[in-house]
Amino acid sequence: MSGNWFNVGVIVNTHGIRGDIKVLSKTDFPEERFAKGSKLTMFDDATGQSQPIEIEQAREHKGMYIVKLKGFSNINEVEKYKGWVIRVAGEEQGTLDEGEYFYHQIIGCSVYTEDGELLGSITEILSPGANDVWVVAPSNSKAKPILLPVIDPVILNVDIAERRITVHLLEGLI
């Protein structure tokens, strides 16, 4: 393995007594990551421990995923994993179509207006509904974060190699 790992979710709690876990998704492809047979790894960043896992089944429930892991059938077996981070190996990530990006490619990119003015850098990606929203921490630290909807009229150009995003600010965005 290359050593590149990307966050998929965080185990926030158990669910029921049959070994299911509640996962807060941190991935842009939860249907793929939590699909039956998907091979992931759980990490405890505090201790450095890791545990490979395979998804037996998963379903979305109230903004979380209820996940059944292969080989775990009791609440006592999964309770110790609360707070662990679930990750996918870099080589297991898959490929994307043109114009699609992984979260880790977008977070940290500098955001400029079409006039060349630096707005700040992307710190977070929200998925509230119809489209994602990129949270931009302004270059002026006293200003409020800017919320950019990921829609064609706003996002003009994404250059992953240069880590630069050009946007058109619609009226009312700032």
Order of alpha helices (4+ residues) and beta strands (2+ residues): beta-beta-alpha-beta-beta-beta-alpha-beta-alpha-beta-beta-beta-beta-beta-beta
